[in-house]
Amino acid sequence: MKETTNRRLKGLKHILAHEFNSPIIVSLFCVFSFLLFFIWYGFKYFTDASIYSGLADDLSNQVDIVRYLITNQILFSLISIIVIPLSFILFGGLVGYLCELNLNFSKPSIKIYFISIKKTFKYSLIVGFIAAFIYNLCAFIKWGNNPIYSVFYLGIIILSLLFIYPPLVFVMFEGYIYQGKVFVALKNGFILFFQEPLVNALYFYLSIVPMVLFFVFSEMYFVYFLLLILAIYGFGFILIVLSNRIFLILDRYVNKFNYPKLYEKNIDIVLRE
């Protein structure tokens, strides 16, 4: 296992040292993939803020404003059922790009991104629908004006981040590499994550810290500077490191035993350094 770890760490070092602009390319693809989501979220945020402002200014029209707010929430929830899966479908192209980067230790051509969208489509679609379902469930529970609802709301978010988000990322990478059945990939995603849960958790949870900061402190100007850094370089660096960790797990528990050619692929590039 130590040899496999060293090999993958050398691979990561090789990518960052020799393909130094790859984090920028990955960041741009990441922003492109979720651009529609950010536009949708921005419209929702400012529309909600406008409605709440009207409610604060004119309590005499409270019933109509609350009705308008509920209608607005339903509309944006319906739109999310399209926007969130579509964002993950586009993100599937980036997953393919990252896979080729980790397999070949060299920057893939841009067209790999667009080819990979088709290759990962069914896996991205199921992951997107799961994410949309969790979002809408949280949005629905959040409307409950009761401490119990608040506990359920926070509980679902925490459990999703802890136990659903990491396996779903595994699913998308598995789908691109092995092209197996979707539900088999879902099962294997959870199995692989819990092979080394503590270290995997460290990688996955640290990867979402910047976005958690963005949503928690969304009303402060510094988070937009943080988002700019992430959009230019940060997303790429985080995803390259995270994908390297995923490939390490795949090498240890899948490739070494079932796909030896994949396990040894282009290893000589790293070992020459």
C-alpha positions in Angstrom: 0.0 0.0 0.0 2.9 2.4 0.8 4.3 1.8 -2.7 1.0 2.6 -4.3 0.7 5.8 -2.2 4.2 6.9 -3.2 3.4 6.2 -6.8 0.3 8.3 -6.7 1.9 11.2 -4.8 4.7 11.2 -7.4 2.0 11.3 -10.1 0.4 14.3 -8.4 3.8 16.1 -8.1 4.5 15.3 -11.8 1.1 16.9 -12.9 1.5 20.0 -10.8 5.2 20.5 -11.7 5.0 19.7 -15.5 1.4 20.6 -16.3 1.4 23.8 -14.2 -1.5 25.4 -16.1 -3.8 22.3 -15.7 -5.3 23.7 -12.5 -6.4 26.8 -14.4 -8.0 24.8 -17.2 -9.7 22.5 -14.6 -11.0 25.6 -12.7 -12.4 27.2 -15.9 -14.2 23.9 -16.8 -15.5 23.7 -13.3 -16.9 27.2 -13.4 -18.4 26.5 -16.9 -20.0 23.3 -15.6 -21.8 25.0 -12.7 -22.3 28.4 -14.3 -26.0 27.7 -14.9 -26.3 26.7 -11.2 -24.7 29.9 -10.0 -26.9 32.0 -12.2 -30.0 30.1 -10.9 -28.8 30.5 -7.3 -28.1 34.2 -7.8 -31.5 34.9 -9.2 -33.1 32.9 -6.4 -31.1 34.8 -3.7 -31.8 38.3 -5.0 -35.5 37.4 -5.7 -35.9 36.1 -2.1 -34.1 39.2 -0.7 -36.4 41.5 -2.7 -39.6 39.7 -1.4 -38.4 39.7 2.2 -37.5 43.4 1.9 -41.1 44.1 0.7 -42.5 42.1 3.6 -40.4 44.1 6.1 -41.5 47.5 4.5 -45.2 46.7 4.2 -46.7 44.4 6.9 -50.3 45.4 5.8 -49.8 43.2 2.6 -48.2 40.3 4.5 -50.6 37.6 3.2 -50.1 38.4 -0.4 -46.3 38.7 0.0 -46.1 35.4 1.8 -48.1 33.8 -1.0 -45.8 35.3 -3.6 -42.8 34.0 -1.7 -44.2 30.5 -1.6 -45.0 30.6 -5.3 -41.4 31.9 -5.9 -39.9 29.0 -3.9 -42.0 26.4 -5.8 -40.9 27.9 -9.2 -37.2 27.9 -8.3 -37.5 24.3 -6.9 -39.0 23.1 -10.2 -36.3 24.9 -12.1 -33.7 23.2 -9.9 -34.8 19.8 -11.1 -33.5 20.8 -14.5 -30.5 23.0 -13.5 -28.8 20.8 -10.9 -28.8 17.6 -13.1 -27.7 19.6 -16.1 -24.8 21.1 -14.1 -23.7 17.6 -13.1 -23.9 16.4 -16.7 -21.5 19.1 -17.7 -19.4 18.3 -14.6 -19.1 14.8 -16.0 -17.0 16.2 -18.8 -14.6 17.6 -16.2 -14.5 14.2 -14.4 -13.4 12.6 -17.7 -10.7 15.3 -18.1 -9.4 14.6 -14.6 -9.4 10.9 -15.3 -7.3 11.3 -18.4 -4.9 13.7 -16.5 -4.4 11.1 -13.8 -4.1 8.2 -16.3 -1.6 9.8 -18.6 0.2 12.3 -16.3 -0.2 14.9 -19.1 -2.7 17.5 -19.9 -5.5 16.1 -22.2 -6.9 17.9 -25.2 -9.8 20.3 -24.6 -12.1 18.0 -26.7 -11.8 15.3 -24.0 -14.1 17.4 -21.8 -16.9 17.4 -24.4 -16.4 13.7 -25.3 -16.6 12.8 -21.6 -20.0 14.5 -21.1 -21.5 11.8 -23.3 -19.4 9.0 -21.7 -20.5 9.9 -18.1 -24.0 11.0 -19.0 -26.0 8.3 -17.2 -23.8 8.5 -14.0 -23.9 12.3 -14.0 -27.7 12.3 -14.5 -28.4 10.0 -11.5 -26.0 11.9 -9.3 -27.6 15.2 -10.4 -31.1 13.9 -9.6 -30.0 12.7 -6.2 -28.5 16.2 -5.5 -31.7 17.9 -6.7 -33.8 15.7 -4.5 -31.7 16.5 -1.4 -31.8 20.2 -2.2 -35.5 20.3 -2.6 -36.0 18.2 0.5 -34.0 20.6 2.6 -35.8 23.6 1.0 -39.1 22.0 1.9 -38.1 21.3 5.5 -36.7 24.7 5.9 -40.2 26.2 5.6 -41.3 24.6 8.8 -41.4 27.2 11.5 -40.5 24.9 14.3 -37.2 23.9 16.1 -37.8 20.3 15.1 -37.8 21.2 11.4 -34.6 23.2 11.9 -32.9 20.1 13.4 -34.1 17.9 10.5 -32.8 20.6 8.0 -29.3 20.7 9.6 -29.3 17.0 10.0 -30.0 16.2 6.4 -27.3 18.7 5.2 -24.7 17.3 7.6 -25.5 13.7 6.8 -25.5 14.4 3.1 -22.1 16.1 3.2 -20.7 13.3 5.4 -22.1 10.2 3.8 -23.6 10.9 0.4 -21.4 13.6 -1.3 -18.1 11.6 -1.2 -19.5 8.3 -2.6 -21.4 10.1 -5.4 -18.1 11.7 -6.5 -16.6 8.2 -6.6 -19.6 7.1 -8.7 -18.8 9.6 -11.4 -15.1 8.6 -11.6 -16.0 4.9 -11.6 -18.5 5.5 -14.4 -16.0 7.1 -16.7 -13.2 4.6 -16.1 -15.1 1.3 -15.9 -18.4 2.0 -17.7 -20.3 -0.4 -15.5 -24.0 -0.4 -14.5 -25.2 2.7 -12.7 -26.5 1.0 -9.6 -23.4 -1.1 -9.3 -21.4 2.1 -9.4 -23.6 3.6 -6.7 -23.0 0.5 -4.5 -19.2 0.5 -5.2 -19.0 4.3 -4.5 -20.1 3.7 -0.9 -17.9 0.6 -0.5 -14.8 2.4 -1.8 -15.3 5.5 0.4 -15.6 3.4 3.5 -12.4 1.4 2.7 -10.5 4.2 4.3 -13.2 6.5 5.7 -11.1 8.7 7.9 -8.4 9.7 5.3 -11.0 9.9 2.6 -13.2 12.1 4.8 -10.3 14.5 5.4 -9.7 14.9 1.6 -13.4 15.3 0.7 -14.5 17.5 3.6 -11.5 19.9 3.1 -12.4 20.2 -0.6 -15.8 21.7 0.2 -14.6 24.2 2.9 -14.2 27.1 0.4 -17.7 26.7 -0.9 -19.1 26.3 2.7 -17.4 29.6 3.5 -19.0 31.2 0.4 -22.5 30.2 1.3 -22.2 30.9 5.1 -20.6 34.4 4.5 -22.4 35.2 1.2 -23.2 38.7 2.4 -19.6 39.7 3.0 -17.4 41.0 0.2 -14.3 38.9 1.0 -16.0 35.7 -0.1 -16.3 37.1 -3.7 -12.6 37.6 -3.7 -12.3 34.0 -2.5 -14.6 32.9 -5.3 -12.5 34.7 -7.9 -9.4 32.9 -6.7 -11.2 29.6 -6.8 -12.5 30.3 -10.2 -9.1 31.0 -11.6 -7.0 28.4 -9.8 -8.4 27.1 -6.6 -11.1 24.8 -8.0 -8.6 23.2 -10.3 -6.0 22.6 -7.6 -8.6 21.1 -5.2 -10.1 18.8 -7.9 -6.7 17.6 -9.1 -5.7 16.7 -5.5 -9.1 15.0 -4.9 -9.0 13.0 -8.1 -5.5 11.9 -7.3 -6.9 10.5 -4.0 -9.7 8.7 -5.8 -7.2 7.1 -8.2 -5.1 6.0 -5.2 -8.2 4.2 -3.7 -9.0 2.7 -7.1 -5.4 1.5 -7.5 -5.4 -0.1 -4.0 -8.7 -1.9 -4.1 -9.8 -2.2 -7.8 -7.1 -1.8 -10.4 -4.3 -3.8 -8.7 -6.5 -6.9 -8.6 -8.9 -6.5 -11.5 -7.4 -4.1 -14.0 -3.6 -4.6 -13.9 -3.0 -2.8 -17.2 -4.8 0.2 -15.9 -2.9 0.0 -12.6 0.5 0.1 -14.4 -0.6 2.6 -17.1 2.2 5.1 -17.8 3.9 4.4 -14.5 7.3 4.8 -16.2 6.6 8.5 -16.7 6.6 9.0 -12.9 9.3 6.6 -12.0 11.9 8.3 -14.3 11.8 11.4 -12.0 
